[in-house]
Amino acid sequence: MDVPAGPNAMSVDVEDYFQVSAFAHRVRPADWPGYEPRVARNTFRLLALLEGAGVRATFFVLGWVAERNPGLVRAIAAAGHEIACHGYSHELVYRQTPAQFQRETRQAKAILEDQVQAPVIGYRAASYSIVEHSRWALDVLYELGFLYDSSIFPVRHDRYGIPDAPVAPHTVCTPQGAQLAEFPPTAVDYLGLRFPVGGGWFRLYPYALTRSLLMRLASERPFMFYVHPWEIDPEQPRISAGARSHFRHYLNLHRCEARIERLLGDFSLAPVRDVLERAALLPPREIPMARAHG
């Protein structure tokens, strides 16, 4: 399907610095309560940036974070942003059994829907971990009532990716024959190479390169941009986790906030749900965006 030109998707994966997959071999979920929580203050900083730019976004919230910060989730929704699900424990999908994945995803969805008193229709897996051998997760998402997914990264990576997956928003068929809207993270084909954009790459590339790559797409199809609250927090406590993890997590944290401000001014951005509706990739029925209740 041709996707009409229009706003691009702005998204935030709401998780704390100690919960990222790069540190999973050093920091167990059982250890999380012992770390200084910084996700609320960093998310409020992102909310202020978005408000200043007049941009609304989708916040994929980790259930563990939502459970401990219900006021934060309600504040995000009250500011007009979409609330979506990032799972509960940030465990990679392909390291779970279908039963485990279903149980924790149902739990996270229920927490979010209780907090905002509205349906939560979008999902993003921890570290984009719906890969070829975990596509079964799409059927679980459908069964739980999600209408769209944003977990299939069309790139090669050591932790995730389905390289031959479509790069544009599309309808994906689950292994059992159901359908979901899929809005993949952005990958740009240029000079015979495929460049992922957003997250760690946003901090790795010079901003001029990111802007140039996204400009190539903006008039052709909507792109998906994503960022994490911890990426605007250069003062976060350091975790010793090896050279590769250190590079991926800490590179250019001090530059990220200013780059996000530029991005918000350079592109038309909107919540994922809005972009998918404009592209006619969601079912034609009225589903209210999650908003704070009471």
C-alpha positions in Angstrom: 0.0 0.0 0.0 1.2 3.5 -0.8 1.4 5.6 2.3 0.5 9.2 1.8 2.9 11.9 2.7 2.2 13.5 6.1 3.4 13.6 9.7 6.0 11.2 10.8 5.9 9.1 14.0 7.6 10.3 17.2 8.0 7.7 19.9 9.6 7.3 23.3 10.5 4.0 25.0 9.9 4.7 28.7 12.5 2.6 30.5 15.2 3.4 33.0 19.0 3.4 32.3 19.6 0.1 34.3 16.9 -1.8 32.4 18.4 -1.7 28.9 19.3 -5.0 27.2 22.9 -3.9 26.9 23.2 -4.3 30.7 21.1 -7.4 31.1 24.1 -9.6 31.6 25.2 -7.5 34.6 21.9 -6.2 36.0 19.1 -8.7 36.8 15.4 -7.5 37.2 15.7 -8.6 40.8 18.4 -6.0 41.2 16.4 -3.1 39.7 15.0 -1.8 43.0 18.5 -1.2 44.2 19.3 1.4 41.5 18.6 5.1 41.6 15.4 5.7 39.6 15.7 8.4 37.1 13.0 7.6 34.5 10.4 10.0 35.8 12.5 13.1 35.9 14.0 12.3 32.4 10.5 11.6 30.9 9.2 14.9 32.3 12.2 16.6 30.6 11.2 15.0 27.3 7.6 16.1 27.9 8.8 19.7 28.3 10.7 19.5 25.1 7.7 18.1 23.2 5.4 20.7 24.7 7.8 23.5 23.7 7.8 22.3 20.1 4.0 21.6 20.0 4.6 17.9 19.3 2.6 15.0 20.5 4.2 11.5 20.6 3.6 7.9 21.5 5.1 6.7 24.8 5.8 2.9 24.8 5.8 2.4 28.6 7.4 -0.5 30.4 4.9 -2.1 32.7 7.4 -2.3 35.6 7.9 1.5 35.3 4.2 2.2 35.0 3.4 0.1 38.1 5.8 2.3 40.2 5.0 5.6 38.5 1.3 5.8 37.9 1.4 9.6 38.1 3.9 9.7 35.3 1.8 7.7 33.0 -1.3 9.8 33.7 0.7 13.0 33.2 1.9 11.7 29.8 -1.7 10.9 28.8 -3.0 14.2 30.2 -0.6 16.1 28.0 -2.2 14.6 24.9 0.3 11.8 24.1 -0.6 8.3 23.2 0.1 5.6 25.7 1.4 2.3 24.3 2.9 -0.9 25.8 6.6 -1.8 26.0 6.0 -5.1 27.8 6.5 -5.6 31.5 10.0 -6.8 32.3 12.1 -5.7 29.2 12.9 -9.4 28.6 13.7 -10.2 25.0 10.7 -11.8 23.3 12.8 -14.7 21.9 14.0 -15.6 25.4 10.5 -16.1 26.6 8.1 -18.9 26.0 4.8 -18.0 24.4 3.0 -18.5 27.7 5.5 -16.2 29.5 5.2 -13.6 26.9 1.4 -13.7 26.9 1.3 -13.5 30.7 3.6 -10.5 31.1 2.2 -8.6 28.1 -1.3 -9.0 29.4 -0.1 -7.8 32.8 1.6 -4.7 31.3 -1.4 -3.8 29.1 -3.8 -4.1 32.1 -1.6 -1.8 34.2 -1.6 0.9 31.6 -5.2 0.6 30.7 -6.2 0.9 34.4 -4.0 4.0 34.8 -5.4 5.8 31.8 -8.9 4.3 31.6 -8.8 3.7 27.9 -7.6 1.0 25.4 -3.9 0.6 24.8 -3.7 -0.5 21.1 0.1 -0.3 20.4 3.0 -2.5 21.3 6.8 -2.4 21.0 9.0 -5.3 22.1 12.1 -4.9 24.3 15.0 -4.2 21.9 12.8 -4.9 18.9 13.0 -8.6 19.7 10.3 -9.9 17.4 12.6 -11.6 15.0 12.0 -14.4 12.5 11.9 -17.2 15.1 9.7 -15.2 17.5 7.0 -14.1 15.0 4.6 -16.2 17.1 4.5 -13.1 19.3 2.3 -11.3 16.7 -0.5 -13.8 17.3 -0.3 -13.2 21.0 -0.5 -9.5 20.4 -3.6 -10.0 18.3 -5.2 -12.2 20.9 -4.6 -9.6 23.6 -6.3 -6.9 21.5 -3.4 -4.8 20.2 -4.1 -3.2 16.8 -0.5 -2.3 15.8 3.1 -3.3 16.5 6.4 -1.5 16.2 8.9 -4.3 16.9 10.2 -5.6 13.6 13.4 -3.7 12.7 14.3 -4.3 9.0 18.0 -4.4 9.6 20.8 -6.9 10.5 21.9 -6.6 14.1 23.4 -9.0 16.6 20.4 -8.7 18.9 17.4 -8.1 16.6 16.1 -7.5 13.1 14.4 -9.2 10.1 16.5 -7.8 7.3 14.1 -8.5 4.5 11.0 -7.1 6.3 9.3 -4.1 4.7 10.7 -0.7 5.6 7.4 1.2 5.3 4.3 1.0 7.5 2.3 -2.0 6.3 -0.2 -4.7 7.3 1.6 -7.8 8.7 0.1 -11.2 8.7 0.6 -13.3 11.8 1.6 -17.0 11.6 -2.0 -17.9 12.4 -3.4 -15.6 9.6 -4.5 -12.6 11.6 -3.5 -9.1 10.7 -1.9 -6.2 12.6 -0.6 -2.8 11.4 3.2 -2.8 11.6 5.2 0.4 11.8 8.8 -0.5 11.7 11.6 1.6 13.2 13.2 3.6 10.4 15.9 2.2 8.1 17.0 4.1 5.0 18.5 2.6 1.9 21.2 4.9 0.6 24.2 4.2 -1.7 23.6 0.5 -1.6 23.6 0.4 2.3 20.8 0.3 4.8 21.1 2.9 7.6 19.0 2.5 10.8 17.9 5.8 12.3 16.9 6.7 15.8 18.0 5.5 19.3 21.7 4.8 19.5 22.3 5.7 15.9 20.8 9.2 16.5 23.7 9.6 19.0 26.2 8.0 16.7 25.6 9.9 13.5 26.2 13.6 13.1 22.9 15.4 13.3 23.4 16.6 9.7 23.5 13.0 8.5 20.4 12.0 10.4 18.5 15.0 9.0 19.6 14.2 5.5 18.6 10.6 5.7 15.2 11.5 7.2 14.6 14.2 4.6 15.0 11.5 1.9 12.0 9.7 3.4 9.8 12.5 4.5 8.2 13.3 1.1 7.9 9.5 0.3 6.6 7.8 3.4 6.4 8.5 7.1 9.3 7.5 9.2 9.4 6.3 12.8 11.7 8.1 15.2 12.4 6.8 18.7 14.3 7.8 21.8 14.7 6.8 25.4 14.4 9.1 28.5 17.9 8.0 29.7 19.4 9.3 26.4 19.0 12.9 27.6 20.7 12.1 31.0 24.5 12.3 30.7 24.7 12.4 34.6 23.2 9.0 35.0 25.2 6.5 37.2 27.7 4.4 35.2 27.3 0.7 35.0 30.3 -1.5 34.2 29.2 -3.8 31.4 32.1 -4.2 28.9 33.4 -2.1 26.1 30.6 -2.8 23.5 27.8 -2.1 25.9 29.6 1.0 27.3 29.9 2.4 23.7 26.3 1.7 22.8 24.8 3.2 25.9 27.0 6.2 26.8 28.1 7.5 23.4 27.2 11.2 23.0 24.6 11.4 25.8 25.6 15.0 26.3 24.6 15.9 22.7 21.2 14.0 22.5 18.9 16.6 24.1 20.0 19.4 21.8 19.7 17.1 18.8 16.1 16.2 19.8 15.2 19.9 20.0 16.5 20.3 16.5 14.6 17.3 15.2 11.4 18.5 16.7 11.8 21.7 14.8 12.9 20.2 11.5 10.1 17.6 10.9 6.4 17.2 11.2 5.8 14.6 14.0 2.8 13.0 15.6 1.8 9.9 17.6 2.1 6.5 16.0 -1.6 6.0 16.1 -2.3 9.2 14.2 0.1 8.4 11.4 -1.3 4.9 11.0 -4.9 6.2 10.9 -3.9 8.7 8.2 -2.4 5.8 6.2 -5.6 3.8 6.6 -3.6 1.0 8.3 -5.9 0.8 11.4 -9.4 -0.7 11.4 -12.1 1.9 10.6 -13.5 2.0 14.1 -13.4 4.7 16.8 -10.9 3.8 19.5 -10.2 6.7 21.9 -6.6 7.5 22.6 -5.6 6.7 26.2 -6.1 9.7 28.4 -5.8 10.4 32.1 -8.9 9.6 34.2 -10.1 11.6 37.1 
